[in-house]
Amino acid sequence: MNQEDRFFKIDKDFRNPYARDRDRIIHSGSFRKLEYKTQVFLNNEGDFFRTRLTHSIEVSQIARSITSNLGLNESLSEAIALAHDLGHTPFGHVGGDTLDECLKADGFSNGFEHNFQSFRVVSRLEKRYKDFDGLNLTFATLEGILKHSYPYHKSFLPDSIHEQFNLDKHPSFEAMIVDRADEIAYMSHDIDDGVNSGIISFDDLKTSELAVEVLAKVALEGVGEENDEMFRYRFSSHLINHLVYSLLEYSGPRIKDINNVMPIGFEKELETKIKKLKKILFTKMYQHKKIVRKMYAGRQAIKGLYKGLMEEEKMLPEFYRKQLEYRNKHRVIADYIASMSDRYALNFYNEMYGK
């Protein structure tokens, strides 16, 4: 075999299919942009706060630990976790909701939905191969990205998606685990970020039984005051460990029962405690005036970008402008806006309107 033949020889892939999926996701442009997309705090507010990228990595770590302990496929859960937020717009859920409103106001009843957008990113919008769109991921990874935990009944999904993925059924155990790992991750790190920012305090959380139980464990370690970095870290660690061990204890026996339609989760009492803690975070943190102000600015940026691009499509990059020849203009513009990072969206908005 000469040097040229050796260079072009395609060896058998050394990875399992789901590890290959994971690698393709990590090397995608959409994954890199998550570094500059909002979790709760805008990216420019400080280096400490979580972004969509760090959140996705934390979800992946928790999901891998759970799947490994349950004897399930660790690589599959990792791939789903790393891709589960690829469809998020800039400025978190507010950005997605605003883009949804813009599309529906223009008569597009399907609007915008970030779960389906994540699926579209990996199956269509990423371009890495000459002959087809998407990242060429396995069925199980695509199903997990699309469905999460529950049957995914959405009127806007094309018939081909319904037929291919049987949306009346739950996805894999690994996908269900990613859904709960997502919940565990954002509760723990949002508390850490919220306390660090001064928006909430541990006193705010003490009406939550779950938080009180975790605080008692931290207190036994004698690590210092509640506002100390070490205290916050130990709280997050104990909260994650408590929820992971509880999930393993509850779900382990249930995944062996083929008739159990919802085997991944927590005992009913703990589910109630989790809902109470999430409610406190919503009222005390996500609805705090500092967060609302930032999200309002993001909302106006999304509206302005959509309006401006609809009026002057020549501002679209060439990659998206070419798509206008065979795709709906509204959807092309929505895909472009959804792909933006927070800082790019703000800079483009300011440039567009001379702010």
GISUL-V54218 format. One line per field, one symbol per residue. ss: DSSP state (~ for helix, > for strand, _ for the rest). psi: psi as a letter, one per 40 degrees, with the letter a starting at -180 (. if undefined). burial: I if it has 16 or more other C-alpha atoms within 10 Angstrom, else O. A space follows every 50 residues. Layout:
ss->???
psi->???
burial->???
//
This chain:
ss->__~~~~~~________~~~~~~~~~~__~~~~~~~~_>____~~~_____ >~~~~~~~~~~~~~~~~~~____~~~~~~~~~~________~~~~~~~~~ ~~~~~________~~~~~~~~~~~~_>______>____~~~~~~~~~___ ________~~~~~~~_______~~~~~~~~~~~~~~~~~~~~~~~~~___ _~~~~___~~~~~~~~~~~~~_______~~~~~~~~~~~~~~~~~~~~~~ ~~~~_____________~~~~~~~~~~~~~~~~~~~__~~~~~~~~~~~~ ~~~~~~~~~~~_~~~__~~~~~~~~___~~~~~~~~~~~__~~~~~~~~~ ~~~__
psi->hidddddehhihheiiddddddddddeiddddeddfihcdhideeiedii iddddddddddddddddddefahdddddddddededeiiifadddddddd dddddeegddahhdddddddddeddhheideiiaefiidddddddddbdi hghhdehiddddddegeeiiaiddddddddddddddddddddddddeedi idddeeehddddddddddddefeaideidddddddddddddddddddddd ddddeeheehegehaiidddddddddddddddddddeidddddddddddd dddddddddddgeeeiidddddeedeihddddddddddeiiddddddddd ddef.
burial->OOOOOOOOOOOOOOOOOIIIIIOIIOOIOIIIIIIIIIIIIIIOOOOOII IIIIIIIIIIIIIIIIIOOIOOIIIIIIIIIIIIIIIIIIIIIIIIIIII IIIOOOOOOOIIIIIIIIIIIIIOIIIOOOOOIIIIIOOIIIIIIIIIII OIOOOOOOOOOOOOIOIOOIIIIIIIIIIIIIOIIIIIIIIIIIIIOOII IIOOIOOIIIIOOIIOOIOOOOOOOIOOOOIIIIIIOIIIOOIIOOIIOI IIOIIOOOOOOOIIIIOOOIOOOIOIIIOIIOOIIIOOOOOOOOIOOIIO IIIIIIOOIIOOOOOIOOOIIOOIOOOOIIIIIIIIIIIIIIIOIIOIIO OOOOO
//
